Amino acid sequence: MPEHLFQLQSENVDQVLVIAVSGRIDGVNAEVFHEHVGQEAWNSGDFRAIILDLEKLEYISSAGLRSILRIAKTFEAHSQKFALCSLSDLIKEIVEVTGFDKIIAIYDSQSVATKKI
């Protein structure tokens, strides 16, 4: 794991940019995470939607959630759909308790998300 404590892995699936996130997103690295997701999107070319696959995300703080919300608003402002998928029980509970599931589309799996978004 790099010094940022998270890793991103991108793939383009039917014009949907899927970014798999692993590790931790907290107050120390949330801004770096935000920047890196933007760089991944910029380097990925043309896509109609973006999905963050959080299956391997171990922890997220409130700063990490704010970062995801900023990312969602940025892409939606450019008419690109945004969603999260494959949340572990712990991450799903955090997202639900904070009400982010009412703001951001969440899917059980990457395959479902890429079909529905």
Biopython code that builds the backbone (N, CA, C, O; Angstrom):
import numpy as np
from Bio.PDB.StructureBuilder import StructureBuilder

atoms = [
    (1, "MET", "N", (0.863, -1.180, 0.000)),
    (1, "MET", "CA", (0.000, 0.000, 0.000)),
    (1, "MET", "C", (0.905, 1.236, 0.000)),
    (1, "MET", "O", (1.817, 1.321, 0.822)),
    (2, "PRO", "N", (0.675, 2.189, -0.896)),
    (2, "PRO", "CA", (1.508, 3.393, -0.921)),
    (2, "PRO", "C", (1.305, 4.255, 0.319)),
    (2, "PRO", "O", (0.459, 3.968, 1.167)),
    (3, "GLU", "N", (2.099, 5.314, 0.401)),
    (3, "GLU", "CA", (2.025, 6.162, 1.592)),
    (3, "GLU", "C", (0.663, 6.807, 1.780)),
    (3, "GLU", "O", (0.350, 7.273, 2.876)),
    (4, "HIS", "N", (-0.164, 6.844, 0.722)),
    (4, "HIS", "CA", (-1.487, 7.459, 0.835)),
    (4, "HIS", "C", (-2.490, 6.547, 1.521)),
    (4, "HIS", "O", (-3.581, 6.992, 1.878)),
    (5, "LEU", "N", (-2.143, 5.282, 1.712)),
    (5, "LEU", "CA", (-2.986, 4.287, 2.371)),
    (5, "LEU", "C", (-4.221, 3.891, 1.572)),
    (5, "LEU", "O", (-5.145, 3.286, 2.116)),
    (6, "PHE", "N", (-4.243, 4.225, 0.293)),
    (6, "PHE", "CA", (-5.299, 3.737, -0.582)),
    (6, "PHE", "C", (-4.688, 3.452, -1.942)),
    (6, "PHE", "O", (-3.619, 3.961, -2.277)),
    (7, "GLN", "N", (-5.377, 2.634, -2.719)),
    (7, "GLN", "CA", (-4.973, 2.354, -4.087)),
    (7, "GLN", "C", (-6.190, 2.465, -4.981)),
    (7, "GLN", "O", (-7.309, 2.173, -4.561)),
    (8, "LEU", "N", (-5.968, 2.887, -6.215)),
    (8, "LEU", "CA", (-7.021, 2.987, -7.209)),
    (8, "LEU", "C", (-6.634, 2.140, -8.414)),
    (8, "LEU", "O", (-5.480, 2.128, -8.843)),
    (9, "GLN", "N", (-7.619, 1.437, -8.946)),
    (9, "GLN", "CA", (-7.409, 0.672, -10.170)),
    (9, "GLN", "C", (-8.604, 0.929, -11.077)),
    (9, "GLN", "O", (-9.750, 0.690, -10.698)),
    (10, "SER", "N", (-8.321, 1.422, -12.286)),
    (10, "SER", "CA", (-9.385, 1.842, -13.192)),
    (10, "SER", "C", (-9.548, 0.904, -14.371)),
    (10, "SER", "O", (-8.593, 0.282, -14.836)),
    (11, "GLU", "N", (-10.785, 0.820, -14.841)),
    (11, "GLU", "CA", (-11.070, 0.144, -16.100)),
    (11, "GLU", "C", (-12.309, 0.789, -16.711)),
    (11, "GLU", "O", (-13.185, 1.288, -16.004)),
    (12, "ASN", "N", (-12.361, 0.767, -18.039)),
    (12, "ASN", "CA", (-13.500, 1.319, -18.756)),
    (12, "ASN", "C", (-14.361, 0.152, -19.216)),
    (12, "ASN", "O", (-13.920, -0.673, -20.017)),
    (13, "VAL", "N", (-15.587, 0.081, -18.713)),
    (13, "VAL", "CA", (-16.516, -1.001, -19.036)),
    (13, "VAL", "C", (-17.719, -0.383, -19.738)),
    (13, "VAL", "O", (-18.555, 0.251, -19.094)),
    (14, "ASP", "N", (-17.811, -0.563, -21.048)),
    (14, "ASP", "CA", (-18.939, -0.025, -21.826)),
    (14, "ASP", "C", (-19.171, 1.461, -21.568)),
    (14, "ASP", "O", (-20.295, 1.880, -21.288)),
    (15, "GLN", "N", (-18.115, 2.249, -21.663)),
    (15, "GLN", "CA", (-18.136, 3.692, -21.439)),
    (15, "GLN", "C", (-18.485, 4.083, -20.005)),
    (15, "GLN", "O", (-18.930, 5.202, -19.753)),
    (16, "VAL", "N", (-18.286, 3.172, -19.083)),
    (16, "VAL", "CA", (-18.431, 3.467, -17.667)),
    (16, "VAL", "C", (-17.047, 3.309, -17.036)),
    (16, "VAL", "O", (-16.449, 2.235, -17.101)),
    (17, "LEU", "N", (-16.548, 4.370, -16.435)),
    (17, "LEU", "CA", (-15.266, 4.310, -15.751)),
    (17, "LEU", "C", (-15.481, 3.711, -14.372)),
    (17, "LEU", "O", (-16.172, 4.288, -13.533)),
    (18, "VAL", "N", (-14.884, 2.551, -14.145)),
    (18, "VAL", "CA", (-14.975, 1.883, -12.847)),
    (18, "VAL", "C", (-13.625, 2.046, -12.160)),
    (18, "VAL", "O", (-12.591, 1.634, -12.687)),
    (19, "ILE", "N", (-13.651, 2.645, -10.991)),
    (19, "ILE", "CA", (-12.430, 2.818, -10.205)),
    (19, "ILE", "C", (-12.579, 2.003, -8.930)),
    (19, "ILE", "O", (-13.395, 2.318, -8.064)),
    (20, "ALA", "N", (-11.777, 0.952, -8.830)),
    (20, "ALA", "CA", (-11.767, 0.119, -7.621)),
    (20, "ALA", "C", (-10.866, 0.794, -6.589)),
    (20, "ALA", "O", (-9.719, 1.136, -6.876)),
    (21, "VAL", "N", (-11.399, 0.978, -5.397)),
    (21, "VAL", "CA", (-10.681, 1.649, -4.318)),
    (21, "VAL", "C", (-10.385, 0.622, -3.229)),
    (21, "VAL", "O", (-11.277, -0.101, -2.785)),
    (22, "SER", "N", (-9.130, 0.566, -2.805)),
    (22, "SER", "CA", (-8.779, -0.310, -1.691)),
    (22, "SER", "C", (-7.999, 0.491, -0.659)),
    (22, "SER", "O", (-7.376, 1.504, -0.981)),
    (23, "GLY", "N", (-8.040, 0.027, 0.580)),
    (23, "GLY", "CA", (-7.319, 0.701, 1.658)),
    (23, "GLY", "C", (-8.220, 1.534, 2.534)),
    (23, "GLY", "O", (-9.321, 1.124, 2.902)),
    (24, "ARG", "N", (-7.723, 2.730, 2.863)),
    (24, "ARG", "CA", (-8.416, 3.619, 3.795)),
    (24, "ARG", "C", (-8.487, 5.035, 3.227)),
    (24, "ARG", "O", (-7.557, 5.503, 2.570)),
    (25, "ILE", "N", (-9.609, 5.708, 3.491)),
    (25, "ILE", "CA", (-9.738, 7.130, 3.155)),
    (25, "ILE", "C", (-10.123, 7.844, 4.444)),
    (25, "ILE", "O", (-11.175, 7.581, 5.026)),
    (26, "ASP", "N", (-9.255, 8.751, 4.879)),
    (26, "ASP", "CA", (-9.505, 9.453, 6.137)),
    (26, "ASP", "C", (-9.101, 10.920, 6.002)),
    (26, "ASP", "O", (-8.792, 11.393, 4.908)),
    (27, "GLY", "N", (-9.107, 11.619, 7.111)),
    (27, "GLY", "CA", (-8.789, 13.040, 7.097)),
    (27, "GLY", "C", (-7.392, 13.354, 6.598)),
    (27, "GLY", "O", (-7.146, 14.444, 6.080)),
    (28, "VAL", "N", (-6.485, 12.419, 6.748)),
    (28, "VAL", "CA", (-5.103, 12.631, 6.323)),
    (28, "VAL", "C", (-4.970, 12.580, 4.803)),
    (28, "VAL", "O", (-4.188, 13.336, 4.227)),
    (29, "ASN", "N", (-5.725, 11.697, 4.146)),
    (29, "ASN", "CA", (-5.526, 11.491, 2.710)),
    (29, "ASN", "C", (-6.755, 11.787, 1.843)),
    (29, "ASN", "O", (-6.720, 11.522, 0.642)),
    (30, "ALA", "N", (-7.814, 12.316, 2.399)),
    (30, "ALA", "CA", (-9.050, 12.533, 1.632)),
    (30, "ALA", "C", (-8.834, 13.475, 0.452)),
    (30, "ALA", "O", (-9.368, 13.242, -0.632)),
    (31, "GLU", "N", (-8.056, 14.535, 0.653)),
    (31, "GLU", "CA", (-7.816, 15.474, -0.444)),
    (31, "GLU", "C", (-6.985, 14.821, -1.552)),
    (31, "GLU", "O", (-7.244, 15.038, -2.735)),
    (32, "VAL", "N", (-6.002, 14.033, -1.170)),
    (32, "VAL", "CA", (-5.180, 13.311, -2.150)),
    (32, "VAL", "C", (-6.049, 12.308, -2.914)),
    (32, "VAL", "O", (-5.901, 12.151, -4.126)),
    (33, "PHE", "N", (-6.948, 11.636, -2.207)),
    (33, "PHE", "CA", (-7.885, 10.713, -2.850)),
    (33, "PHE", "C", (-8.716, 11.451, -3.895)),
    (33, "PHE", "O", (-8.855, 10.986, -5.026)),
    (34, "HIS", "N", (-9.258, 12.583, -3.519)),
    (34, "HIS", "CA", (-10.064, 13.400, -4.430)),
    (34, "HIS", "C", (-9.262, 13.746, -5.688)),
    (34, "HIS", "O", (-9.762, 13.609, -6.804)),
    (35, "GLU", "N", (-8.037, 14.189, -5.505)),
    (35, "GLU", "CA", (-7.179, 14.550, -6.637)),
    (35, "GLU", "C", (-6.872, 13.341, -7.520)),
    (35, "GLU", "O", (-6.904, 13.442, -8.746)),
    (36, "HIS", "N", (-6.579, 12.210, -6.905)),
    (36, "HIS", "CA", (-6.230, 11.014, -7.673)),
    (36, "HIS", "C", (-7.420, 10.489, -8.479)),
    (36, "HIS", "O", (-7.239, 10.026, -9.605)),
    (37, "VAL", "N", (-8.618, 10.551, -7.930)),
    (37, "VAL", "CA", (-9.794, 10.125, -8.695)),
    (37, "VAL", "C", (-9.975, 11.048, -9.899)),
    (37, "VAL", "O", (-10.275, 10.587, -11.001)),
    (38, "GLY", "N", (-9.793, 12.341, -9.689)),
    (38, "GLY", "CA", (-9.869, 13.285, -10.802)),
    (38, "GLY", "C", (-8.842, 12.985, -11.877)),
    (38, "GLY", "O", (-9.152, 13.056, -13.066)),
    (39, "GLN", "N", (-7.624, 12.650, -11.476)),
    (39, "GLN", "CA", (-6.565, 12.300, -12.434)),
    (39, "GLN", "C", (-6.913, 11.025, -13.193)),
    (39, "GLN", "O", (-6.703, 10.941, -14.403)),
    (40, "GLU", "N", (-7.445, 10.031, -12.479)),
    (40, "GLU", "CA", (-7.846, 8.780, -13.132)),
    (40, "GLU", "C", (-8.901, 9.065, -14.191)),
    (40, "GLU", "O", (-8.840, 8.523, -15.294)),
    (41, "ALA", "N", (-9.857, 9.906, -13.862)),
    (41, "ALA", "CA", (-10.922, 10.244, -14.816)),
    (41, "ALA", "C", (-10.347, 10.997, -16.009)),
    (41, "ALA", "O", (-10.688, 10.704, -17.156)),
    (42, "TRP", "N", (-9.486, 11.953, -15.743)),
    (42, "TRP", "CA", (-8.884, 12.750, -16.814)),
    (42, "TRP", "C", (-8.098, 11.853, -17.771)),
    (42, "TRP", "O", (-8.153, 12.040, -18.986)),
    (43, "ASN", "N", (-7.370, 10.885, -17.224)),
    (43, "ASN", "CA", (-6.523, 10.004, -18.027)),
    (43, "ASN", "C", (-7.299, 8.894, -18.726)),
    (43, "ASN", "O", (-6.748, 8.202, -19.581)),
    (44, "SER", "N", (-8.560, 8.716, -18.377)),
    (44, "SER", "CA", (-9.341, 7.587, -18.899)),
    (44, "SER", "C", (-10.102, 7.897, -20.171)),
    (44, "SER", "O", (-10.724, 7.007, -20.751)),
    (45, "GLY", "N", (-10.065, 9.126, -20.608)),
    (45, "GLY", "CA", (-10.739, 9.460, -21.864)),
    (45, "GLY", "C", (-12.233, 9.622, -21.704)),
    (45, "GLY", "O", (-12.710, 10.147, -20.698)),
    (46, "ASP", "N", (-12.973, 9.166, -22.708)),
    (46, "ASP", "CA", (-14.412, 9.396, -22.786)),
    (46, "ASP", "C", (-15.186, 8.336, -22.018)),
    (46, "ASP", "O", (-14.981, 7.140, -22.224)),
    (47, "PHE", "N", (-16.067, 8.771, -21.142)),
    (47, "PHE", "CA", (-16.954, 7.864, -20.428)),
    (47, "PHE", "C", (-18.234, 8.621, -20.091)),
    (47, "PHE", "O", (-18.234, 9.848, -19.992)),
    (48, "ARG", "N", (-19.325, 7.877, -19.916)),
    (48, "ARG", "CA", (-20.619, 8.506, -19.644)),
    (48, "ARG", "C", (-20.989, 8.470, -18.170)),
    (48, "ARG", "O", (-21.883, 9.189, -17.726)),
    (49, "ALA", "N", (-20.288, 7.619, -17.410)),
    (49, "ALA", "CA", (-20.588, 7.470, -15.989)),
    (49, "ALA", "C", (-19.336, 7.010, -15.260)),
    (49, "ALA", "O", (-18.399, 6.490, -15.866)),
    (50, "ILE", "N", (-19.338, 7.211, -13.953)),
    (50, "ILE", "CA", (-18.231, 6.751, -13.119)),
    (50, "ILE", "C", (-18.792, 5.978, -11.934)),
    (50, "ILE", "O", (-19.779, 6.378, -11.317)),
    (51, "ILE", "N", (-18.146, 4.874, -11.635)),
    (51, "ILE", "CA", (-18.526, 4.051, -10.484)),
    (51, "ILE", "C", (-17.291, 3.867, -9.616)),
    (51, "ILE", "O", (-16.228, 3.494, -10.111)),
    (52, "LEU", "N", (-17.431, 4.127, -8.327)),
    (52, "LEU", "CA", (-16.384, 3.775, -7.379)),
    (52, "LEU", "C", (-16.751, 2.434, -6.776)),
    (52, "LEU", "O", (-17.771, 2.304, -6.099)),
    (53, "ASP", "N", (-15.918, 1.442, -7.026)),
    (53, "ASP", "CA", (-16.108, 0.102, -6.476)),
    (53, "ASP", "C", (-15.379, 0.058, -5.137)),
    (53, "ASP", "O", (-14.150, 0.103, -5.093)),
    (54, "LEU", "N", (-16.133, -0.028, -4.052)),
    (54, "LEU", "CA", (-15.568, 0.059, -2.700)),
    (54, "LEU", "C", (-15.431, -1.295, -2.015)),
    (54, "LEU", "O", (-15.317, -1.365, -0.792)),
    (55, "GLU", "N", (-15.441, -2.358, -2.791)),
    (55, "GLU", "CA", (-15.381, -3.703, -2.208)),
    (55, "GLU", "C", (-14.175, -3.879, -1.280)),
    (55, "GLU", "O", (-14.287, -4.536, -0.245)),
    (56, "LYS", "N", (-13.043, -3.309, -1.632)),
    (56, "LYS", "CA", (-11.819, -3.505, -0.844)),
    (56, "LYS", "C", (-11.468, -2.297, 0.015)),
    (56, "LYS", "O", (-10.363, -2.207, 0.551)),
    (57, "LEU", "N", (-12.410, -1.370, 0.143)),
    (57, "LEU", "CA", (-12.186, -0.234, 1.034)),
    (57, "LEU", "C", (-12.382, -0.715, 2.467)),
    (57, "LEU", "O", (-13.426, -1.273, 2.805)),
    (58, "GLU", "N", (-11.380, -0.497, 3.301)),
    (58, "GLU", "CA", (-11.419, -0.988, 4.680)),
    (58, "GLU", "C", (-12.010, 0.011, 5.656)),
    (58, "GLU", "O", (-12.604, -0.373, 6.663)),
    (59, "TYR", "N", (-11.845, 1.307, 5.354)),
    (59, "TYR", "CA", (-12.277, 2.340, 6.295)),
    (59, "TYR", "C", (-12.513, 3.633, 5.539)),
    (59, "TYR", "O", (-11.809, 3.939, 4.577)),
    (60, "ILE", "N", (-13.510, 4.390, 5.983)),
    (60, "ILE", "CA", (-13.730, 5.734, 5.453)),
    (60, "ILE", "C", (-14.199, 6.631, 6.592)),
    (60, "ILE", "O", (-15.072, 6.257, 7.375)),
    (61, "SER", "N", (-13.612, 7.808, 6.672)),
    (61, "SER", "CA", (-13.994, 8.783, 7.691)),
    (61, "SER", "C", (-14.978, 9.783, 7.092)),
    (61, "SER", "O", (-15.324, 9.698, 5.913)),
    (62, "SER", "N", (-15.422, 10.724, 7.910)),
    (62, "SER", "CA", (-16.320, 11.756, 7.408)),
    (62, "SER", "C", (-15.625, 12.597, 6.335)),
    (62, "SER", "O", (-16.272, 13.048, 5.389)),
    (63, "ALA", "N", (-14.334, 12.809, 6.474)),
    (63, "ALA", "CA", (-13.589, 13.547, 5.445)),
    (63, "ALA", "C", (-13.587, 12.762, 4.130)),
    (63, "ALA", "O", (-13.684, 13.356, 3.056)),
    (64, "GLY", "N", (-13.478, 11.450, 4.207)),
    (64, "GLY", "CA", (-13.542, 10.611, 3.014)),
    (64, "GLY", "C", (-14.906, 10.664, 2.362)),
    (64, "GLY", "O", (-15.011, 10.708, 1.136)),
    (65, "LEU", "N", (-15.951, 10.661, 3.171)),
    (65, "LEU", "CA", (-17.313, 10.775, 2.633)),
    (65, "LEU", "C", (-17.516, 12.123, 1.947)),
    (65, "LEU", "O", (-18.122, 12.190, 0.878)),
    (66, "ARG", "N", (-17.015, 13.190, 2.554)),
    (66, "ARG", "CA", (-17.110, 14.508, 1.918)),
    (66, "ARG", "C", (-16.379, 14.519, 0.587)),
    (66, "ARG", "O", (-16.843, 15.122, -0.381)),
    (67, "SER", "N", (-15.248, 13.857, 0.542)),
    (67, "SER", "CA", (-14.480, 13.780, -0.699)),
    (67, "SER", "C", (-15.280, 13.058, -1.786)),
    (67, "SER", "O", (-15.305, 13.501, -2.934)),
    (68, "ILE", "N", (-15.925, 11.964, -1.432)),
    (68, "ILE", "CA", (-16.760, 11.237, -2.398)),
    (68, "ILE", "C", (-17.926, 12.107, -2.857)),
    (68, "ILE", "O", (-18.271, 12.102, -4.038)),
    (69, "LEU", "N", (-18.531, 12.847, -1.948)),
    (69, "LEU", "CA", (-19.631, 13.740, -2.320)),
    (69, "LEU", "C", (-19.150, 14.828, -3.292)),
    (69, "LEU", "O", (-19.847, 15.152, -4.253)),
    (70, "ARG", "N", (-17.975, 15.382, -3.045)),
    (70, "ARG", "CA", (-17.401, 16.381, -3.958)),
    (70, "ARG", "C", (-17.172, 15.778, -5.335)),
    (70, "ARG", "O", (-17.452, 16.414, -6.351)),
    (71, "ILE", "N", (-16.665, 14.557, -5.368)),
    (71, "ILE", "CA", (-16.419, 13.865, -6.640)),
    (71, "ILE", "C", (-17.750, 13.677, -7.369)),
    (71, "ILE", "O", (-17.854, 13.967, -8.560)),
    (72, "ALA", "N", (-18.757, 13.194, -6.658)),
    (72, "ALA", "CA", (-20.079, 12.972, -7.269)),
    (72, "ALA", "C", (-20.626, 14.264, -7.860)),
    (72, "ALA", "O", (-21.105, 14.269, -8.994)),
    (73, "LYS", "N", (-20.563, 15.354, -7.111)),
    (73, "LYS", "CA", (-21.093, 16.633, -7.591)),
    (73, "LYS", "C", (-20.329, 17.136, -8.811)),
    (73, "LYS", "O", (-20.926, 17.703, -9.726)),
    (74, "THR", "N", (-19.020, 16.934, -8.831)),
    (74, "THR", "CA", (-18.204, 17.359, -9.971)),
    (74, "THR", "C", (-18.615, 16.631, -11.234)),
    (74, "THR", "O", (-18.821, 17.255, -12.275)),
    (75, "PHE", "N", (-18.737, 15.309, -11.150)),
    (75, "PHE", "CA", (-19.092, 14.538, -12.344)),
    (75, "PHE", "C", (-20.523, 14.809, -12.773)),
    (75, "PHE", "O", (-20.796, 14.933, -13.967)),
    (76, "GLU", "N", (-21.435, 14.903, -11.828)),
    (76, "GLU", "CA", (-22.822, 15.177, -12.175)),
    (76, "GLU", "C", (-22.984, 16.568, -12.798)),
    (76, "GLU", "O", (-23.863, 16.776, -13.634)),
    (77, "ALA", "N", (-22.142, 17.513, -12.392)),
    (77, "ALA", "CA", (-22.173, 18.848, -13.000)),
    (77, "ALA", "C", (-21.754, 18.805, -14.468)),
    (77, "ALA", "O", (-22.095, 19.694, -15.248)),
    (78, "HIS", "N", (-21.015, 17.765, -14.831)),
    (78, "HIS", "CA", (-20.591, 17.575, -16.225)),
    (78, "HIS", "C", (-21.453, 16.524, -16.927)),
    (78, "HIS", "O", (-21.030, 15.926, -17.917)),
    (79, "SER", "N", (-22.653, 16.306, -16.413)),
    (79, "SER", "CA", (-23.628, 15.371, -16.996)),
    (79, "SER", "C", (-23.126, 13.935, -17.075)),
    (79, "SER", "O", (-23.485, 13.193, -17.989)),
    (80, "GLN", "N", (-22.294, 13.549, -16.113)),
    (80, "GLN", "CA", (-21.851, 12.164, -16.017)),
    (80, "GLN", "C", (-22.442, 11.566, -14.747)),
    (80, "GLN", "O", (-22.334, 12.137, -13.662)),
    (81, "LYS", "N", (-23.060, 10.420, -14.905)),
    (81, "LYS", "CA", (-23.672, 9.764, -13.755)),
    (81, "LYS", "C", (-22.584, 9.244, -12.829)),
    (81, "LYS", "O", (-21.456, 8.989, -13.250)),
    (82, "PHE", "N", (-22.947, 9.092, -11.551)),
    (82, "PHE", "CA", (-21.992, 8.667, -10.530)),
    (82, "PHE", "C", (-22.676, 7.674, -9.595)),
    (82, "PHE", "O", (-23.844, 7.845, -9.246)),
    (83, "ALA", "N", (-21.945, 6.637, -9.193)),
    (83, "ALA", "CA", (-22.499, 5.649, -8.263)),
    (83, "ALA", "C", (-21.381, 4.984, -7.480)),
    (83, "ALA", "O", (-20.204, 5.068, -7.831)),
    (84, "LEU", "N", (-21.787, 4.325, -6.415)),
    (84, "LEU", "CA", (-20.901, 3.483, -5.620)),
    (84, "LEU", "C", (-21.392, 2.057, -5.739)),
    (84, "LEU", "O", (-22.581, 1.822, -5.954)),
    (85, "CYS", "N", (-20.485, 1.101, -5.601)),
    (85, "CYS", "CA", (-20.917, -0.300, -5.609)),
    (85, "CYS", "C", (-20.044, -1.142, -4.688)),
    (85, "CYS", "O", (-18.961, -0.733, -4.270)),
    (86, "SER", "N", (-20.551, -2.319, -4.391)),
    (86, "SER", "CA", (-19.828, -3.368, -3.658)),
    (86, "SER", "C", (-19.331, -2.918, -2.287)),
    (86, "SER", "O", (-18.189, -3.190, -1.914)),
    (87, "LEU", "N", (-20.180, -2.239, -1.550)),
    (87, "LEU", "CA", (-19.798, -1.767, -0.223)),
    (87, "LEU", "C", (-19.794, -2.923, 0.771)),
    (87, "LEU", "O", (-20.720, -3.734, 0.790)),
    (88, "SER", "N", (-18.755, -2.996, 1.593)),
    (88, "SER", "CA", (-18.740, -3.980, 2.674)),
    (88, "SER", "C", (-19.816, -3.593, 3.678)),
    (88, "SER", "O", (-20.342, -2.481, 3.624)),
    (89, "ASP", "N", (-20.144, -4.488, 4.581)),
    (89, "ASP", "CA", (-21.178, -4.190, 5.576)),
    (89, "ASP", "C", (-20.822, -2.954, 6.401)),
    (89, "ASP", "O", (-21.685, -2.121, 6.675)),
    (90, "LEU", "N", (-19.558, -2.833, 6.795)),
    (90, "LEU", "CA", (-19.123, -1.699, 7.606)),
    (90, "LEU", "C", (-19.252, -0.386, 6.837)),
    (90, "LEU", "O", (-19.800, 0.586, 7.357)),
    (91, "ILE", "N", (-18.758, -0.352, 5.616)),
    (91, "ILE", "CA", (-18.828, 0.873, 4.809)),
    (91, "ILE", "C", (-20.284, 1.197, 4.481)),
    (91, "ILE", "O", (-20.678, 2.363, 4.500)),
    (92, "LYS", "N", (-21.083, 0.176, 4.182)),
    (92, "LYS", "CA", (-22.505, 0.397, 3.886)),
    (92, "LYS", "C", (-23.218, 1.005, 5.091)),
    (92, "LYS", "O", (-24.043, 1.906, 4.939)),
    (93, "GLU", "N", (-22.904, 0.519, 6.273)),
    (93, "GLU", "CA", (-23.522, 1.059, 7.489)),
    (93, "GLU", "C", (-23.156, 2.530, 7.669)),
    (93, "GLU", "O", (-24.017, 3.343, 8.007)),
    (94, "ILE", "N", (-21.890, 2.879, 7.447)),
    (94, "ILE", "CA", (-21.449, 4.268, 7.574)),
    (94, "ILE", "C", (-22.191, 5.141, 6.559)),
    (94, "ILE", "O", (-22.667, 6.225, 6.896)),
    (95, "VAL", "N", (-22.284, 4.667, 5.327)),
    (95, "VAL", "CA", (-22.951, 5.420, 4.262)),
    (95, "VAL", "C", (-24.439, 5.608, 4.592)),
    (95, "VAL", "O", (-24.988, 6.688, 4.376)),
    (96, "GLU", "N", (-25.080, 4.577, 5.108)),
    (96, "GLU", "CA", (-26.505, 4.671, 5.445)),
    (96, "GLU", "C", (-26.754, 5.566, 6.649)),
    (96, "GLU", "O", (-27.694, 6.360, 6.641)),
    (97, "VAL", "N", (-25.929, 5.453, 7.682)),
    (97, "VAL", "CA", (-26.100, 6.265, 8.888)),
    (97, "VAL", "C", (-25.955, 7.752, 8.563)),
    (97, "VAL", "O", (-26.652, 8.590, 9.135)),
    (98, "THR", "N", (-25.053, 8.068, 7.649)),
    (98, "THR", "CA", (-24.829, 9.469, 7.287)),
    (98, "THR", "C", (-25.828, 9.976, 6.250)),
    (98, "THR", "O", (-25.868, 11.173, 5.966)),
    (99, "GLY", "N", (-26.637, 9.076, 5.682)),
    (99, "GLY", "CA", (-27.635, 9.478, 4.699)),
    (99, "GLY", "C", (-27.102, 9.612, 3.278)),
    (99, "GLY", "O", (-27.818, 10.073, 2.389)),
    (100, "PHE", "N", (-25.861, 9.216, 3.059)),
    (100, "PHE", "CA", (-25.291, 9.325, 1.715)),
    (100, "PHE", "C", (-25.989, 8.410, 0.723)),
    (100, "PHE", "O", (-25.946, 8.660, -0.482)),
    (101, "ASP", "N", (-26.625, 7.362, 1.207)),
    (101, "ASP", "CA", (-27.355, 6.459, 0.304)),
    (101, "ASP", "C", (-28.591, 7.143, -0.285)),
    (101, "ASP", "O", (-29.164, 6.654, -1.258)),
    (102, "LYS", "N", (-29.000, 8.265, 0.297)),
    (102, "LYS", "CA", (-30.132, 9.035, -0.241)),
    (102, "LYS", "C", (-29.662, 10.030, -1.314)),
    (102, "LYS", "O", (-30.467, 10.547, -2.088)),
    (103, "ILE", "N", (-28.351, 10.287, -1.347)),
    (103, "ILE", "CA", (-27.777, 11.283, -2.247)),
    (103, "ILE", "C", (-27.085, 10.636, -3.447)),
    (103, "ILE", "O", (-27.137, 11.154, -4.562)),
    (104, "ILE", "N", (-26.444, 9.507, -3.201)),
    (104, "ILE", "CA", (-25.621, 8.837, -4.213)),
    (104, "ILE", "C", (-26.188, 7.449, -4.478)),
    (104, "ILE", "O", (-26.534, 6.723, -3.546)),
    (105, "ALA", "N", (-26.280, 7.086, -5.752)),
    (105, "ALA", "CA", (-26.758, 5.747, -6.123)),
    (105, "ALA", "C", (-25.761, 4.694, -5.631)),
    (105, "ALA", "O", (-24.548, 4.853, -5.771)),
    (106, "ILE", "N", (-26.295, 3.621, -5.053)),
    (106, "ILE", "CA", (-25.461, 2.530, -4.536)),
    (106, "ILE", "C", (-25.999, 1.216, -5.077)),
    (106, "ILE", "O", (-27.202, 0.958, -5.042)),
    (107, "TYR", "N", (-25.088, 0.392, -5.579)),
    (107, "TYR", "CA", (-25.449, -0.908, -6.139)),
    (107, "TYR", "C", (-24.671, -2.009, -5.422)),
    (107, "TYR", "O", (-23.568, -1.792, -4.920)),
    (108, "ASP", "N", (-25.278, -3.194, -5.389)),
    (108, "ASP", "CA", (-24.667, -4.315, -4.681)),
    (108, "ASP", "C", (-23.392, -4.822, -5.332)),
    (108, "ASP", "O", (-22.487, -5.297, -4.646)),
    (109, "SER", "N", (-23.315, -4.722, -6.661)),
    (109, "SER", "CA", (-22.145, -5.252, -7.360)),
    (109, "SER", "C", (-21.776, -4.360, -8.538)),
    (109, "SER", "O", (-22.566, -3.536, -8.997)),
    (110, "GLN", "N", (-20.559, -4.553, -9.004)),
    (110, "GLN", "CA", (-20.091, -3.794, -10.158)),
    (110, "GLN", "C", (-20.891, -4.142, -11.407)),
    (110, "GLN", "O", (-21.207, -3.262, -12.207)),
    (111, "SER", "N", (-21.220, -5.414, -11.579)),
    (111, "SER", "CA", (-21.963, -5.812, -12.773)),
    (111, "SER", "C", (-23.355, -5.177, -12.803)),
    (111, "SER", "O", (-23.811, -4.738, -13.858)),
    (112, "VAL", "N", (-24.024, -5.126, -11.663)),
    (112, "VAL", "CA", (-25.341, -4.488, -11.595)),
    (112, "VAL", "C", (-25.198, -2.989, -11.849)),
    (112, "VAL", "O", (-25.985, -2.402, -12.592)),
    (113, "ALA", "N", (-24.196, -2.376, -11.231)),
    (113, "ALA", "CA", (-24.007, -0.939, -11.385)),
    (113, "ALA", "C", (-23.743, -0.548, -12.838)),
    (113, "ALA", "O", (-24.319, 0.423, -13.330)),
    (114, "THR", "N", (-22.886, -1.287, -13.523)),
    (114, "THR", "CA", (-22.570, -0.919, -14.915)),
    (114, "THR", "C", (-23.761, -1.101, -15.837)),
    (114, "THR", "O", (-23.851, -0.428, -16.864)),
    (115, "LYS", "N", (-24.685, -2.003, -15.489)),
    (115, "LYS", "CA", (-25.887, -2.189, -16.304)),
    (115, "LYS", "C", (-26.938, -1.131, -16.041)),
    (115, "LYS", "O", (-27.649, -0.724, -16.960)),
    (116, "LYS", "N", (-27.048, -0.676, -14.792)),
    (116, "LYS", "CA", (-28.141, 0.216, -14.413)),
    (116, "LYS", "C", (-27.806, 1.694, -14.488)),
    (116, "LYS", "O", (-28.709, 2.527, -14.572)),
    (117, "ILE", "N", (-26.551, 2.028, -14.460)),
    (117, "ILE", "CA", (-26.197, 3.461, -14.405)),
    (117, "ILE", "C", (-26.281, 4.110, -15.772)),
    (117, "ILE", "O", (-26.018, 5.305, -15.906)),
]
sb = StructureBuilder()
sb.init_structure("model")
sb.init_model(0)
sb.init_chain("A")
sb.init_seg("    ")
for serial, (resi, resn, name, xyz) in enumerate(atoms, 1):
    if name == "N":
        sb.init_residue(resn, " ", resi, " ")
    sb.init_atom(name, np.array(xyz, "f"), 0.0, 1.0, " ", f" {name:<3s}", serial, name[0])
structure = sb.get_structure()
